[in-house]
Amino acid sequence: MMRIEQAIARAKEQGKKVFKKDIAARLWPDSTTAAQQVNMTALCNGATARISPEWVNIICEMTGCTADFLFGLSNE
């Protein structure tokens, strides 16, 4: 399971304004807002069957975290 919510919290501690809806809009730009919300909830809850490497890059870029942190391999 990806630590998206923790990455967002760390970004906020560092003064970045990052919201799940903004991440979802970047991950699924062609989807409706409702579909983006459902997909983001599934991703945060670990219910997503497939995670694209591009998604990891976008989430890391927007939150300022590393992929290792996102997947729980490190706390930095």
All heavy atoms as a GROMACS GRO file, in nm:
protein
  583
    1MET      N    1   0.084  -0.118   0.000
    1MET     CA    2   0.000   0.000   0.000
    1MET      C    3   0.089   0.125   0.000
    1MET      O    4   0.187   0.132   0.073
    1MET     CB    5  -0.091  -0.002   0.123
    1MET     CG    6  -0.198   0.101   0.117
    1MET     SD    7  -0.335   0.062   0.226
    1MET     CE    8  -0.299   0.170   0.361
    2MET      N    9   0.051   0.221  -0.080
    2MET     CA   10   0.129   0.345  -0.091
    2MET      C   11   0.092   0.439   0.024
    2MET      O   12  -0.022   0.446   0.064
    2MET     CB   13   0.101   0.412  -0.225
    2MET     CG   14   0.149   0.331  -0.342
    2MET     SD   15   0.105   0.402  -0.501
    2MET     CE   16   0.199   0.550  -0.501
    3ARG      N   17   0.192   0.511   0.072
    3ARG     CA   18   0.171   0.605   0.183
    3ARG      C   19   0.144   0.746   0.129
    3ARG      O   20   0.216   0.840   0.157
    3ARG     CB   21   0.291   0.605   0.276
    3ARG     CG   22   0.320   0.470   0.336
    3ARG     CD   23   0.421   0.471   0.446
    3ARG     NE   24   0.546   0.539   0.414
    3ARG     CZ   25   0.648   0.548   0.498
    3ARG    NH1   26   0.641   0.495   0.618
    3ARG    NH2   27   0.758   0.611   0.463
    4ILE      N   28   0.038   0.759   0.053
    4ILE     CA   29   0.005   0.886  -0.010
    4ILE      C   30  -0.035   0.989   0.094
    4ILE      O   31   0.010   1.104   0.091
    4ILE     CB   32  -0.105   0.868  -0.115
    4ILE    CG1   33  -0.056   0.777  -0.227
    4ILE    CG2   34  -0.150   1.003  -0.171
    4ILE    CD1   35  -0.161   0.734  -0.324
    5GLU      N   36  -0.120   0.951   0.187
    5GLU     CA   37  -0.167   1.047   0.286
    5GLU      C   38  -0.052   1.096   0.374
    5GLU      O   39  -0.047   1.214   0.410
    5GLU     CB   40  -0.280   0.986   0.369
    5GLU     CG   41  -0.402   0.963   0.281
    5GLU     CD   42  -0.525   0.919   0.357
    5GLU    OE1   43  -0.533   0.945   0.478
    5GLU    OE2   44  -0.613   0.861   0.293
    6GLN      N   45   0.041   1.008   0.408
    6GLN     CA   46   0.157   1.049   0.486
    6GLN      C   47   0.247   1.142   0.404
    6GLN      O   48   0.303   1.238   0.457
    6GLN     CB   49   0.238   0.928   0.533
    6GLN     CG   50   0.168   0.843   0.636
    6GLN     CD   51   0.087   0.731   0.572
    6GLN    OE1   52   0.046   0.738   0.457
    6GLN    NE2   53   0.061   0.626   0.649
    7ALA      N   54   0.260   1.115   0.275
    7ALA     CA   55   0.340   1.202   0.188
    7ALA      C   56   0.277   1.341   0.178
    7ALA      O   57   0.347   1.442   0.181
    7ALA     CB   58   0.353   1.139   0.049
    8ILE      N   59   0.144   1.346   0.170
    8ILE     CA   60   0.075   1.476   0.166
    8ILE      C   61   0.094   1.550   0.298
    8ILE      O   62   0.120   1.670   0.299
    8ILE     CB   63  -0.075   1.456   0.135
    8ILE    CG1   64  -0.093   1.407  -0.010
    8ILE    CG2   65  -0.153   1.585   0.158
    8ILE    CD1   66  -0.233   1.364  -0.044
    9ALA      N   67   0.086   1.478   0.409
    9ALA     CA   68   0.106   1.540   0.541
    9ALA      C   69   0.247   1.596   0.553
    9ALA      O   70   0.266   1.708   0.604
    9ALA     CB   71   0.078   1.439   0.652
   10ARG      N   72   0.346   1.522   0.507
   10ARG     CA   73   0.485   1.571   0.512
   10ARG      C   74   0.503   1.693   0.424
   10ARG      O   75   0.574   1.787   0.460
   10ARG     CB   76   0.581   1.461   0.468
   10ARG     CG   77   0.602   1.356   0.576
   10ARG     CD   78   0.702   1.253   0.534
   10ARG     NE   79   0.832   1.315   0.507
   10ARG     CZ   80   0.938   1.248   0.468
   10ARG    NH1   81   0.930   1.119   0.451
   10ARG    NH2   82   1.052   1.309   0.446
   11ALA      N   83   0.438   1.694   0.308
   11ALA     CA   84   0.447   1.809   0.219
   11ALA      C   85   0.388   1.933   0.287
   11ALA      O   86   0.444   2.042   0.278
   11ALA     CB   87   0.375   1.781   0.088
   12LYS      N   88   0.278   1.915   0.356
   12LYS     CA   89   0.215   2.028   0.426
   12LYS      C   90   0.304   2.079   0.538
   12LYS      O   91   0.311   2.200   0.562
   12LYS     CB   92   0.078   1.987   0.479
   12LYS     CG   93  -0.025   1.975   0.368
   12LYS     CD   94  -0.162   1.939   0.419
   12LYS     CE   95  -0.257   1.924   0.302
   12LYS     NZ   96  -0.391   1.884   0.344
   13GLU      N   97   0.373   1.989   0.607
   13GLU     CA   98   0.467   2.029   0.712
   13GLU      C   99   0.580   2.114   0.654
   13GLU      O  100   0.635   2.199   0.722
   13GLU     CB  101   0.526   1.906   0.781
   13GLU     CG  102   0.430   1.833   0.870
   13GLU     CD  103   0.488   1.702   0.923
   13GLU    OE1  104   0.607   1.672   0.897
   13GLU    OE2  105   0.414   1.629   0.990
   14GLN      N  106   0.614   2.088   0.529
   14GLN     CA  107   0.722   2.162   0.462
   14GLN      C  108   0.670   2.287   0.391
   14GLN      O  109   0.743   2.352   0.318
   14GLN     CB  110   0.793   2.071   0.363
   14GLN     CG  111   0.862   1.953   0.430
   14GLN     CD  112   0.912   1.851   0.330
   14GLN    OE1  113   0.893   1.863   0.209
   14GLN    NE2  114   0.977   1.747   0.381
   15GLY      N  115   0.542   2.319   0.412
   15GLY     CA  116   0.486   2.441   0.356
   15GLY      C  117   0.425   2.428   0.218
   15GLY      O  118   0.386   2.528   0.158
   16LYS      N  119   0.415   2.306   0.165
   16LYS     CA  120   0.354   2.286   0.034
   16LYS      C  121   0.205   2.259   0.051
   16LYS      O  122   0.166   2.185   0.141
   16LYS     CB  123   0.415   2.165  -0.038
   16LYS     CG  124   0.556   2.184  -0.083
   16LYS     CD  125   0.599   2.061  -0.160
   16LYS     CE  126   0.741   2.073  -0.210
   16LYS     NZ  127   0.780   1.954  -0.286
   17LYS      N  128   0.125   2.318  -0.034
   17LYS     CA  129  -0.019   2.291  -0.032
   17LYS      C  130  -0.048   2.184  -0.136
   17LYS      O  131  -0.048   2.211  -0.257
   17LYS     CB  132  -0.098   2.417  -0.062
   17LYS     CG  133  -0.093   2.518   0.050
   17LYS     CD  134  -0.185   2.634   0.024
   17LYS     CE  135  -0.179   2.730   0.141
   17LYS     NZ  136  -0.275   2.839   0.125
   18VAL      N  137  -0.068   2.063  -0.089
   18VAL     CA  138  -0.094   1.950  -0.177
   18VAL      C  139  -0.228   1.888  -0.135
   18VAL      O  140  -0.249   1.860  -0.017
   18VAL     CB  141   0.018   1.843  -0.167
   18VAL    CG1  142  -0.009   1.727  -0.260
   18VAL    CG2  143   0.153   1.904  -0.196
   19PHE      N  144  -0.314   1.867  -0.232
   19PHE     CA  145  -0.445   1.809  -0.205
   19PHE      C  146  -0.464   1.684  -0.290
   19PHE      O  147  -0.414   1.676  -0.403
   19PHE     CB  148  -0.556   1.909  -0.237
   19PHE     CG  149  -0.547   2.036  -0.157
   19PHE    CD1  150  -0.491   2.150  -0.211
   19PHE    CD2  151  -0.594   2.040  -0.027
   19PHE    CE1  152  -0.482   2.266  -0.138
   19PHE    CE2  153  -0.585   2.156   0.048
   19PHE     CZ  154  -0.529   2.270  -0.008
   20LYS      N  155  -0.537   1.588  -0.235
   20LYS     CA  156  -0.563   1.464  -0.308
   20LYS      C  157  -0.631   1.492  -0.441
   20LYS      O  158  -0.600   1.429  -0.541
   20LYS     CB  159  -0.652   1.370  -0.225
   20LYS     CG  160  -0.583   1.300  -0.113
   20LYS     CD  161  -0.676   1.195  -0.059
   20LYS     CE  162  -0.656   1.174   0.086
   20LYS     NZ  163  -0.751   1.075   0.139
   21LYS      N  164  -0.724   1.587  -0.443
   21LYS     CA  165  -0.797   1.617  -0.567
   21LYS      C  166  -0.702   1.667  -0.676
   21LYS      O  167  -0.722   1.637  -0.793
   21LYS     CB  168  -0.909   1.716  -0.542
   21LYS     CG  169  -0.863   1.853  -0.500
   21LYS     CD  170  -0.980   1.947  -0.482
   21LYS     CE  171  -0.924   2.084  -0.448
   21LYS     NZ  172  -1.007   2.190  -0.492
   22ASP      N  173  -0.598   1.741  -0.637
   22ASP     CA  174  -0.501   1.791  -0.735
   22ASP      C  175  -0.414   1.677  -0.788
   22ASP      O  176  -0.382   1.674  -0.907
   22ASP     CB  177  -0.415   1.901  -0.674
   22ASP     CG  178  -0.496   2.023  -0.635
   22ASP    OD1  179  -0.601   2.049  -0.699
   22ASP    OD2  180  -0.455   2.093  -0.540
   23ILE      N  181  -0.377   1.587  -0.699
   23ILE     CA  182  -0.299   1.470  -0.743
   23ILE      C  183  -0.384   1.386  -0.838
   23ILE      O  184  -0.338   1.344  -0.944
   23ILE     CB  185  -0.252   1.386  -0.622
   23ILE    CG1  186  -0.152   1.466  -0.538
   23ILE    CG2  187  -0.188   1.255  -0.670
   23ILE    CD1  188  -0.113   1.398  -0.407
   24ALA      N  189  -0.510   1.362  -0.800
   24ALA     CA  190  -0.601   1.282  -0.883
   24ALA      C  191  -0.619   1.344  -1.020
   24ALA      O  192  -0.624   1.273  -1.122
   24ALA     CB  193  -0.735   1.266  -0.813
   25ALA      N  194  -0.629   1.477  -1.026
   25ALA     CA  195  -0.646   1.545  -1.154
   25ALA      C  196  -0.525   1.524  -1.245
   25ALA      O  197  -0.539   1.514  -1.367
   25ALA     CB  198  -0.670   1.694  -1.132
   26ARG      N  199  -0.406   1.516  -1.186
   26ARG     CA  200  -0.285   1.490  -1.265
   26ARG      C  201  -0.274   1.343  -1.306
   26ARG      O  202  -0.225   1.312  -1.414
   26ARG     CB  203  -0.159   1.527  -1.185
   26ARG     CG  204  -0.138   1.673  -1.161
   26ARG     CD  205  -0.041   1.745  -1.253
   26ARG     NE  206   0.076   1.677  -1.298
   26ARG     CZ  207   0.198   1.690  -1.246
   26ARG    NH1  208   0.219   1.766  -1.140
   26ARG    NH2  209   0.300   1.625  -1.299
   27LEU      N  210  -0.319   1.253  -1.218
   27LEU     CA  211  -0.307   1.110  -1.249
   27LEU      C  212  -0.406   1.066  -1.356
   27LEU      O  213  -0.375   0.982  -1.439
   27LEU     CB  214  -0.327   1.027  -1.122
   27LEU     CG  215  -0.224   1.043  -1.011
   27LEU    CD1  216  -0.260   0.954  -0.893
   27LEU    CD2  217  -0.084   1.011  -1.060
   28TRP      N  218  -0.528   1.120  -1.349
   28TRP     CA  219  -0.635   1.081  -1.442
   28TRP      C  220  -0.697   1.205  -1.506
   28TRP      O  221  -0.812   1.240  -1.480
   28TRP     CB  222  -0.741   1.001  -1.366
   28TRP     CG  223  -0.684   0.880  -1.300
   28TRP    CD1  224  -0.647   0.764  -1.359
   28TRP    CD2  225  -0.656   0.864  -1.160
   28TRP    NE1  226  -0.598   0.677  -1.265
   28TRP    CE2  227  -0.601   0.735  -1.142
   28TRP    CE3  228  -0.672   0.945  -1.048
   28TRP    CZ2  229  -0.564   0.687  -1.017
   28TRP    CZ3  230  -0.634   0.898  -0.925
   28TRP    CH2  231  -0.581   0.769  -0.910
   29PRO      N  232  -0.622   1.274  -1.592
   29PRO     CA  233  -0.671   1.401  -1.648
   29PRO      C  234  -0.795   1.389  -1.737
   29PRO      O  235  -0.870   1.485  -1.750
   29PRO     CB  236  -0.551   1.453  -1.728
   29PRO     CG  237  -0.471   1.333  -1.759
   29PRO     CD  238  -0.491   1.239  -1.644
   30ASP      N  239  -0.817   1.274  -1.796
   30ASP     CA  240  -0.930   1.258  -1.887
   30ASP      C  241  -1.056   1.206  -1.818
   30ASP      O  242  -1.159   1.188  -1.883
   30ASP     CB  243  -0.893   1.163  -2.001
   30ASP     CG  244  -0.778   1.219  -2.085
   30ASP    OD1  245  -0.768   1.343  -2.095
   30ASP    OD2  246  -0.699   1.139  -2.138
   31SER      N  247  -1.049   1.182  -1.687
   31SER     CA  248  -1.163   1.130  -1.612
   31SER      C  249  -1.244   1.244  -1.550
   31SER      O  250  -1.193   1.354  -1.532
   31SER     CB  251  -1.114   1.038  -1.499
   31SER     OG  252  -1.047   0.927  -1.552
   32THR      N  253  -1.368   1.212  -1.516
   32THR     CA  254  -1.451   1.311  -1.448
   32THR      C  255  -1.401   1.329  -1.305
   32THR      O  256  -1.325   1.246  -1.254
   32THR     CB  257  -1.598   1.264  -1.441
   32THR    OG1  258  -1.605   1.146  -1.360
   32THR    CG2  259  -1.655   1.237  -1.579
   33THR      N  260  -1.444   1.436  -1.241
   33THR     CA  261  -1.402   1.463  -1.104
   33THR      C  262  -1.445   1.349  -1.012
   33THR      O  263  -1.370   1.307  -0.924
   33THR     CB  264  -1.462   1.596  -1.055
   33THR    OG1  265  -1.420   1.698  -1.144
   33THR    CG2  266  -1.416   1.630  -0.915
   34ALA      N  267  -1.566   1.297  -1.034
   34ALA     CA  268  -1.615   1.187  -0.951
   34ALA      C  269  -1.530   1.062  -0.969
   34ALA      O  270  -1.495   0.994  -0.872
   34ALA     CB  271  -1.761   1.157  -0.985
   35ALA      N  272  -1.494   1.031  -1.093
   35ALA     CA  273  -1.410   0.914  -1.119
   35ALA      C  274  -1.271   0.932  -1.060
   35ALA      O  275  -1.213   0.837  -1.006
   35ALA     CB  276  -1.401   0.888  -1.269
   36GLN      N  277  -1.218   1.054  -1.068
   36GLN     CA  278  -1.088   1.082  -1.008
   36GLN      C  279  -1.092   1.058  -0.858
   36GLN      O  280  -1.000   1.000  -0.801
   36GLN     CB  281  -1.046   1.226  -1.036
   36GLN     CG  282  -1.012   1.254  -1.179
   36GLN     CD  283  -0.989   1.401  -1.208
   36GLN    OE1  284  -1.011   1.487  -1.121
   36GLN    NE2  285  -0.948   1.433  -1.329
   37GLN      N  286  -1.200   1.101  -0.793
   37GLN     CA  287  -1.214   1.083  -0.649
   37GLN      C  288  -1.220   0.935  -0.612
   37GLN      O  289  -1.155   0.891  -0.518
   37GLN     CB  290  -1.338   1.155  -0.599
   37GLN     CG  291  -1.356   1.148  -0.450
   37GLN     CD  292  -1.480   1.225  -0.404
   37GLN    OE1  293  -1.562   1.268  -0.482
   37GLN    NE2  294  -1.491   1.240  -0.273
   38VAL      N  295  -1.297   0.858  -0.688
   38VAL     CA  296  -1.308   0.714  -0.662
   38VAL      C  297  -1.173   0.646  -0.682
   38VAL      O  298  -1.130   0.565  -0.600
   38VAL     CB  299  -1.416   0.651  -0.754
   38VAL    CG1  300  -1.410   0.500  -0.750
   38VAL    CG2  301  -1.554   0.701  -0.716
   39ASN      N  302  -1.104   0.681  -0.790
   39ASN     CA  303  -0.973   0.621  -0.818
   39ASN      C  304  -0.872   0.657  -0.711
   39ASN      O  305  -0.792   0.573  -0.669
   39ASN     CB  306  -0.922   0.665  -0.955
   39ASN     CG  307  -1.001   0.607  -1.069
   39ASN    OD1  308  -1.064   0.503  -1.056
   39ASN    ND2  309  -0.998   0.673  -1.183
   40MET      N  310  -0.874   0.782  -0.665
   40MET     CA  311  -0.780   0.826  -0.562
   40MET      C  312  -0.807   0.754  -0.431
   40MET      O  313  -0.713   0.714  -0.361
   40MET     CB  314  -0.788   0.978  -0.544
   40MET     CG  315  -0.678   1.034  -0.461
   40MET     SD  316  -0.520   1.011  -0.545
   40MET     CE  317  -0.411   1.083  -0.430
   41THR      N  318  -0.934   0.738  -0.396
   41THR     CA  319  -0.970   0.665  -0.274
   41THR      C  320  -0.920   0.522  -0.281
   41THR      O  321  -0.861   0.471  -0.186
   41THR     CB  322  -1.122   0.668  -0.252
   41THR    OG1  323  -1.163   0.805  -0.240
   41THR    CG2  324  -1.162   0.592  -0.128
   42ALA      N  325  -0.939   0.458  -0.395
   42ALA     CA  326  -0.892   0.320  -0.413
   42ALA      C  327  -0.739   0.313  -0.403
   42ALA      O  328  -0.685   0.222  -0.341
   42ALA     CB  329  -0.938   0.265  -0.548
   43LEU      N  330  -0.671   0.411  -0.461
   43LEU     CA  331  -0.525   0.413  -0.456
   43LEU      C  332  -0.476   0.431  -0.312
   43LEU      O  333  -0.384   0.362  -0.268
   43LEU     CB  334  -0.472   0.525  -0.545
   43LEU     CG  335  -0.322   0.534  -0.567
   43LEU    CD1  336  -0.269   0.406  -0.632
   43LEU    CD2  337  -0.288   0.654  -0.652
   44CYS      N  338  -0.539   0.521  -0.238
   44CYS     CA  339  -0.499   0.546  -0.099
   44CYS      C  340  -0.529   0.426  -0.008
   44CYS      O  341  -0.457   0.402   0.089
   44CYS     CB  342  -0.570   0.670  -0.044
   44CYS     SG  343  -0.509   0.823  -0.115
   45ASN      N  344  -0.635   0.352  -0.039
   45ASN     CA  345  -0.674   0.238   0.044
   45ASN      C  346  -0.606   0.108   0.004
   45ASN      O  347  -0.630   0.004   0.064
   45ASN     CB  348  -0.826   0.219   0.039
   45ASN     CG  349  -0.899   0.331   0.105
   45ASN    OD1  350  -0.846   0.399   0.192
   45ASN    ND2  351  -1.023   0.352   0.066
   46GLY      N  352  -0.526   0.112  -0.101
   46GLY     CA  353  -0.456  -0.010  -0.144
   46GLY      C  354  -0.543  -0.102  -0.225
   46GLY      O  355  -0.511  -0.220  -0.241
   47ALA      N  356  -0.653  -0.051  -0.280
   47ALA     CA  357  -0.745  -0.135  -0.356
   47ALA      C  358  -0.720  -0.128  -0.506
   47ALA      O  359  -0.796  -0.184  -0.584
   47ALA     CB  360  -0.889  -0.094  -0.325
   48THR      N  361  -0.615  -0.061  -0.547
   48THR     CA  362  -0.582  -0.048  -0.689
   48THR      C  363  -0.503  -0.170  -0.733
   48THR      O  364  -0.406  -0.209  -0.669
   48THR     CB  365  -0.499   0.080  -0.712
   48THR    OG1  366  -0.573   0.190  -0.664
   48THR    CG2  367  -0.469   0.099  -0.858
   49ALA      N  368  -0.545  -0.230  -0.844
   49ALA     CA  369  -0.480  -0.351  -0.893
   49ALA      C  370  -0.346  -0.323  -0.959
   49ALA      O  371  -0.254  -0.405  -0.954
   49ALA     CB  372  -0.572  -0.424  -0.990
   50ARG      N  373  -0.333  -0.205  -1.021
   50ARG     CA  374  -0.212  -0.173  -1.096
   50ARG      C  375  -0.169  -0.030  -1.065
   50ARG      O  376  -0.251   0.060  -1.062
   50ARG     CB  377  -0.239  -0.187  -1.246
   50ARG     CG  378  -0.122  -0.158  -1.334
   50ARG     CD  379  -0.158  -0.160  -1.482
   50ARG     NE  380  -0.243  -0.048  -1.522
   50ARG     CZ  381  -0.198   0.072  -1.556
   50ARG    NH1  382  -0.068   0.096  -1.554
   50ARG    NH2  383  -0.280   0.168  -1.592
   51ILE      N  384  -0.041  -0.012  -1.042
   51ILE     CA  385   0.014   0.122  -1.017
   51ILE      C  386   0.115   0.152  -1.127
   51ILE      O  387   0.213   0.080  -1.144
   51ILE     CB  388   0.082   0.129  -0.879
   51ILE    CG1  389  -0.020   0.104  -0.769
   51ILE    CG2  390   0.150   0.264  -0.859
   51ILE    CD1  391   0.039   0.089  -0.631
   52SER      N  392   0.088   0.257  -1.200
   52SER     CA  393   0.175   0.297  -1.310
   52SER      C  394   0.300   0.368  -1.257
   52SER      O  395   0.289   0.449  -1.164
   52SER     CB  396   0.097   0.390  -1.402
   52SER     OG  397   0.181   0.449  -1.497
   53PRO      N  398   0.416   0.342  -1.315
   53PRO     CA  399   0.536   0.413  -1.273
   53PRO      C  400   0.522   0.565  -1.288
   53PRO      O  401   0.577   0.641  -1.209
   53PRO     CB  402   0.645   0.360  -1.366
   53PRO     CG  403   0.595   0.226  -1.411
   53PRO     CD  404   0.446   0.238  -1.414
   54GLU      N  405   0.445   0.610  -1.388
   54GLU     CA  406   0.423   0.753  -1.406
   54GLU      C  407   0.349   0.812  -1.287
   54GLU      O  408   0.372   0.927  -1.249
   54GLU     CB  409   0.344   0.780  -1.535
   54GLU     CG  410   0.422   0.749  -1.663
   54GLU     CD  411   0.413   0.601  -1.701
   54GLU    OE1  412   0.316   0.532  -1.663
   54GLU    OE2  413   0.506   0.554  -1.769
   55TRP      N  414   0.257   0.735  -1.230
   55TRP     CA  415   0.182   0.781  -1.112
   55TRP      C  416   0.278   0.806  -0.996
   55TRP      O  417   0.265   0.905  -0.925
   55TRP     CB  418   0.079   0.680  -1.069
   55TRP     CG  419  -0.031   0.653  -1.166
   55TRP    CD1  420  -0.053   0.714  -1.287
   55TRP    CD2  421  -0.133   0.555  -1.152
   55TRP    NE1  422  -0.163   0.660  -1.347
   55TRP    CE2  423  -0.214   0.561  -1.267
   55TRP    CE3  424  -0.163   0.461  -1.054
   55TRP    CZ2  425  -0.324   0.478  -1.285
   55TRP    CZ3  426  -0.272   0.380  -1.072
   55TRP    CH2  427  -0.352   0.389  -1.187
   56VAL      N  428   0.372   0.715  -0.976
   56VAL     CA  429   0.469   0.729  -0.868
   56VAL      C  430   0.549   0.857  -0.888
   56VAL      O  431   0.569   0.934  -0.795
   56VAL     CB  432   0.562   0.606  -0.860
   56VAL    CG1  433   0.670   0.626  -0.755
   56VAL    CG2  434   0.480   0.480  -0.831
   57ASN      N  435   0.592   0.881  -1.012
   57ASN     CA  436   0.668   1.003  -1.042
   57ASN      C  437   0.587   1.128  -1.012
   57ASN      O  438   0.638   1.224  -0.953
   57ASN     CB  439   0.713   1.004  -1.188
   57ASN     CG  440   0.819   0.901  -1.217
   57ASN    OD1  441   0.891   0.858  -1.128
   57ASN    ND2  442   0.828   0.860  -1.341
   58ILE      N  443   0.461   1.130  -1.052
   58ILE     CA  444   0.375   1.246  -1.029
   58ILE      C  445   0.353   1.269  -0.880
   58ILE      O  446   0.365   1.382  -0.831
   58ILE     CB  447   0.240   1.229  -1.103
   58ILE    CG1  448   0.262   1.239  -1.254
   58ILE    CG2  449   0.138   1.332  -1.056
   58ILE    CD1  450   0.143   1.197  -1.338
   59ILE      N  451   0.322   1.164  -0.807
   59ILE     CA  452   0.298   1.178  -0.663
   59ILE      C  453   0.424   1.226  -0.592
   59ILE      O  454   0.418   1.315  -0.507
   59ILE     CB  455   0.247   1.045  -0.603
   59ILE    CG1  456   0.110   1.010  -0.661
   59ILE    CG2  457   0.240   1.053  -0.451
   59ILE    CD1  458   0.064   0.869  -0.634
   60CYS      N  459   0.538   1.169  -0.626
   60CYS     CA  460   0.664   1.211  -0.564
   60CYS      C  461   0.696   1.356  -0.598
   60CYS      O  462   0.738   1.433  -0.511
   60CYS     CB  463   0.778   1.121  -0.607
   60CYS     SG  464   0.769   0.956  -0.536
   61GLU      N  465   0.673   1.396  -0.722
   61GLU     CA  466   0.698   1.534  -0.763
   61GLU      C  467   0.608   1.631  -0.686
   61GLU      O  468   0.654   1.734  -0.637
   61GLU     CB  469   0.672   1.547  -0.913
   61GLU     CG  470   0.678   1.689  -0.964
   61GLU     CD  471   0.623   1.699  -1.106
   61GLU    OE1  472   0.648   1.608  -1.186
   61GLU    OE2  473   0.554   1.798  -1.134
   62MET      N  474   0.481   1.597  -0.674
   62MET     CA  475   0.387   1.689  -0.611
   62MET      C  476   0.404   1.697  -0.459
   62MET      O  477   0.379   1.802  -0.400
   62MET     CB  478   0.243   1.649  -0.646
   62MET     CG  479   0.210   1.670  -0.793
   62MET     SD  480   0.038   1.634  -0.833
   62MET     CE  481  -0.043   1.778  -0.762
   63THR      N  482   0.446   1.588  -0.397
   63THR     CA  483   0.458   1.586  -0.251
   63THR      C  484   0.601   1.609  -0.203
   63THR      O  485   0.622   1.634  -0.084
   63THR     CB  486   0.408   1.453  -0.192
   63THR    OG1  487   0.486   1.346  -0.246
   63THR    CG2  488   0.261   1.431  -0.222
   64GLY      N  489   0.698   1.596  -0.293
   64GLY     CA  490   0.837   1.615  -0.254
   64GLY      C  491   0.895   1.498  -0.179
   64GLY      O  492   0.995   1.510  -0.109
   65CYS      N  493   0.835   1.380  -0.195
   65CYS     CA  494   0.888   1.262  -0.128
   65CYS      C  495   0.959   1.172  -0.229
   65CYS      O  496   0.956   1.197  -0.348
   65CYS     CB  497   0.775   1.184  -0.059
   65CYS     SG  498   0.668   1.094  -0.172
   66THR      N  499   1.020   1.067  -0.179
   66THR     CA  500   1.086   0.971  -0.266
   66THR      C  501   0.994   0.849  -0.285
   66THR      O  502   0.902   0.827  -0.207
   66THR     CB  503   1.218   0.922  -0.206
   66THR    OG1  504   1.190   0.851  -0.085
   66THR    CG2  505   1.312   1.038  -0.178
   67ALA      N  506   1.022   0.771  -0.386
   67ALA     CA  507   0.946   0.648  -0.408
   67ALA      C  508   0.966   0.551  -0.292
   67ALA      O  509   0.873   0.481  -0.253
   67ALA     CB  510   0.988   0.583  -0.539
   68ASP      N  511   1.086   0.551  -0.234
   68ASP     CA  512   1.112   0.465  -0.118
   68ASP      C  513   1.020   0.501  -0.002
   68ASP      O  514   0.966   0.413   0.064
   68ASP     CB  515   1.258   0.475  -0.074
   68ASP     CG  516   1.353   0.404  -0.166
   68ASP    OD1  517   1.306   0.324  -0.250
   68ASP    OD2  518   1.474   0.427  -0.155
   69PHE      N  519   1.000   0.630   0.022
   69PHE     CA  520   0.908   0.671   0.128
   69PHE      C  521   0.766   0.632   0.093
   69PHE      O  522   0.692   0.578   0.176
   69PHE     CB  523   0.913   0.824   0.153
   69PHE     CG  524   0.812   0.869   0.254
   69PHE    CD1  525   0.842   0.859   0.389
   69PHE    CD2  526   0.688   0.916   0.217
   69PHE    CE1  527   0.748   0.897   0.484
   69PHE    CE2  528   0.594   0.955   0.310
   69PHE     CZ  529   0.625   0.946   0.445
   70LEU      N  530   0.727   0.656  -0.030
   70LEU     CA  531   0.590   0.627  -0.075
   70LEU      C  532   0.553   0.480  -0.056
   70LEU      O  533   0.440   0.449  -0.018
   70LEU     CB  534   0.577   0.668  -0.222
   70LEU     CG  535   0.442   0.698  -0.276
   70LEU    CD1  536   0.370   0.806  -0.196
   70LEU    CD2  537   0.450   0.739  -0.422
   71PHE      N  538   0.649   0.391  -0.078
   71PHE     CA  539   0.622   0.248  -0.064
   71PHE      C  540   0.665   0.194   0.072
   71PHE      O  541   0.663   0.072   0.094
   71PHE     CB  542   0.690   0.170  -0.176
   71PHE     CG  543   0.622   0.188  -0.309
   71PHE    CD1  544   0.674   0.275  -0.404
   71PHE    CD2  545   0.504   0.122  -0.338
   71PHE    CE1  546   0.611   0.293  -0.525
   71PHE    CE2  547   0.440   0.139  -0.459
   71PHE     CZ  548   0.493   0.226  -0.554
   72GLY      N  549   0.704   0.280   0.164
   72GLY     CA  550   0.737   0.237   0.299
   72GLY      C  551   0.873   0.174   0.316
   72GLY      O  552   0.899   0.104   0.413
   73LEU      N  553   0.963   0.199   0.220
   73LEU     CA  554   1.097   0.140   0.229
   73LEU      C  555   1.192   0.226   0.310
   73LEU      O  556   1.297   0.179   0.352
   73LEU     CB  557   1.154   0.117   0.087
   73LEU     CG  558   1.070   0.024   0.000
   73LEU    CD1  559   1.128   0.020  -0.141
   73LEU    CD2  560   1.062  -0.114   0.060
   74SER      N  561   1.157   0.354   0.329
   74SER     CA  562   1.236   0.442   0.413
   74SER      C  563   1.144   0.548   0.473
   74SER      O  564   1.031   0.564   0.430
   74SER     CB  565   1.348   0.509   0.333
   74SER     OG  566   1.297   0.617   0.257
   75ASN      N  567   1.196   0.621   0.571
   75ASN     CA  568   1.118   0.727   0.632
   75ASN      C  569   1.169   0.865   0.592
   75ASN      O  570   1.139   0.964   0.656
   75ASN     CB  571   1.118   0.712   0.784
   75ASN     CG  572   1.028   0.598   0.827
   75ASN    OD1  573   0.923   0.576   0.769
   75ASN    ND2  574   1.069   0.526   0.927
   76GLU      N  575   1.251   0.869   0.489
   76GLU     CA  576   1.308   0.997   0.444
   76GLU      C  577   1.251   1.039   0.312
   76GLU      O  578   1.206   0.968   0.234
   76GLU     CB  579   1.460   0.985   0.435
   76GLU     CG  580   1.521   0.957   0.570
   76GLU     CD  581   1.671   0.944   0.562
   76GLU    OE1  582   1.732   1.001   0.473
   76GLU    OE2  583   1.726   0.876   0.647
   0.00000   0.00000   0.00000
